[in-house]
Amino acid sequence: MTRTRLLPALTLACGLGVGTLFGSTLVSHASAAVLAACGVPTHHAAPVVKPKPAQPAVRILTKLTGSDNQQTDTFTASGPFAVVWHTSLQDASVGSGFFGVELDDASGTMLDVVANSAKAGDGHTIEHADCSHGCYFKVTAANVDYTMVAGQ
């Protein structure tokens, strides 16, 4: 197809759309040039779908829910682990409560104060203590309901 004949064919092809083009003789004569000039891909490749990365599983080390002083069972953890908690006041007319958490090793030696708050709400921390030989949490609570979870 000469340049003078290509321009009208190109205008016609771009105006007709892909569905009309595939049944016409125009496609067989200058398909690659016409379709490329119209911005239409000349092949129909399947779209590339990237797989989503797998979410790592969280291992729950321990969980406590309550309103009293208590301690968790002993757990082990290699490497850092997360501790999250939520507290709410039992009696708002008192004005405040207390929520404290300490991390002890298996022999009872305190390793860290994880939480120490007189306010209700949410909190979190990353703990780096060595719990490969066993640790547990001691919770002290007054006028609060709480939920605490440690996971890795």
C-alpha positions in Angstrom: 0.0 0.0 0.0 1.5 3.4 -0.9 1.7 6.3 1.5 -1.2 8.1 -0.2 -3.5 5.0 0.1 -2.3 4.2 3.7 -3.4 7.5 5.2 -7.1 7.1 4.2 -7.0 3.4 5.2 -5.5 4.4 8.6 -8.2 7.0 9.2 -10.9 4.5 8.3 -9.4 1.7 10.3 -8.9 3.8 13.5 -12.5 5.1 13.2 -14.0 1.6 12.7 -12.6 0.0 15.8 -11.0 -3.4 16.4 -14.1 -5.5 16.0 -14.8 -4.3 12.5 -11.1 -4.4 11.5 -10.7 -8.1 12.1 -13.3 -9.0 9.5 -12.1 -6.6 6.8 -9.7 -7.1 4.0 -7.9 -4.0 5.3 -6.4 -6.0 8.1 -5.0 -8.6 5.8 -3.3 -6.0 3.6 -1.7 -3.8 6.2 -2.7 -5.1 9.6 0.5 -4.5 11.6 0.9 -0.9 10.3 -2.7 0.0 10.7 -3.3 -1.5 14.1 0.0 -0.2 15.5 -0.8 3.3 14.2 -4.2 3.2 15.9 -2.6 2.1 19.2 -4.2 -1.3 19.0 -1.9 -4.2 20.0 -1.2 -6.6 17.1 -1.3 -9.7 19.2 -3.6 -10.9 22.0 -1.3 -12.0 24.8 -2.7 -13.1 28.1 -2.3 -10.5 30.8 0.5 -11.1 33.2 -0.8 -11.8 36.7 1.7 -11.4 39.5 1.0 -13.8 42.4 0.5 -12.1 45.7 3.2 -12.8 48.2 2.2 -15.3 50.9 1.4 -13.7 54.2 3.6 -15.1 57.0 1.6 -17.0 59.6 1.6 -15.4 63.1 2.3 -17.8 65.9 0.4 -16.8 69.0 2.7 -17.1 72.0 0.2 -16.3 74.7 -3.1 -14.5 75.2 -4.9 -13.1 78.3 -8.3 -11.6 78.7 -9.6 -10.4 82.0 -9.8 -7.8 84.7 -7.7 -9.3 87.5 -4.0 -9.7 88.2 -2.8 -12.9 86.5 0.1 -14.4 84.7 0.4 -16.3 81.4 1.7 -19.8 81.0 5.4 -20.0 80.1 6.1 -19.7 76.4 9.3 -19.7 74.3 10.2 -17.3 71.5 13.3 -17.0 69.4 13.9 -13.5 68.2 11.7 -10.4 68.7 7.9 -10.7 69.2 5.0 -8.3 69.3 2.8 -7.6 72.2 -0.5 -5.8 71.7 -3.2 -4.9 74.2 -6.6 -3.1 74.6 -8.0 -1.9 77.9 -11.3 -0.2 78.8 -12.4 1.2 82.1 -14.8 -0.8 84.2 -16.2 2.1 86.1 -15.7 5.5 84.4 -16.9 7.4 87.5 -13.6 6.4 89.2 -11.8 8.3 86.5 -8.9 6.0 85.8 -7.6 2.5 86.1 -4.3 0.7 85.9 -2.8 -1.8 83.5 0.7 -3.0 84.0 2.6 -5.9 82.3 6.0 -7.2 83.1 7.9 -9.9 81.2 9.7 -12.4 83.4 12.0 -15.3 82.5 11.2 -18.8 83.5 13.1 -18.4 86.8 11.0 -15.4 87.8 13.6 -12.7 87.0 12.0 -9.6 85.6 13.3 -8.9 82.1 11.2 -5.8 81.0 8.2 -3.6 81.9 6.0 -4.0 78.8 3.1 -1.8 79.8 2.4 0.7 82.6 -0.6 2.9 82.0 -3.4 4.6 83.9 -5.3 5.3 80.7 -7.7 3.1 78.8 -6.9 2.4 75.2 -4.7 0.4 72.8 -1.0 -0.2 73.0 1.8 -2.2 71.4 5.5 -2.9 71.6 8.1 -5.1 70.1 9.9 -7.2 72.7 13.5 -8.2 72.2 14.2 -10.2 75.4 15.6 -13.7 75.0 12.7 -16.0 75.7 14.3 -19.1 74.1 14.4 -20.8 77.5 10.9 -19.7 78.6 9.2 -16.5 79.6 5.8 -15.4 81.0 3.9 -12.2 81.5 2.6 -10.9 84.8 -0.4 -8.6 84.5 -1.5 -6.1 87.2 -4.9 -4.6 86.6 -7.2 -2.3 88.6 -10.6 -1.0 87.2 -9.8 -2.1 83.7 -10.9 -5.0 81.4 -8.1 -6.0 79.1 -7.0 -8.3 76.3 -3.3 -8.8 75.6 -1.8 -11.0 72.9 1.8 -11.8 72.2 2.7 -13.2 68.8 5.6 -13.9 66.5 
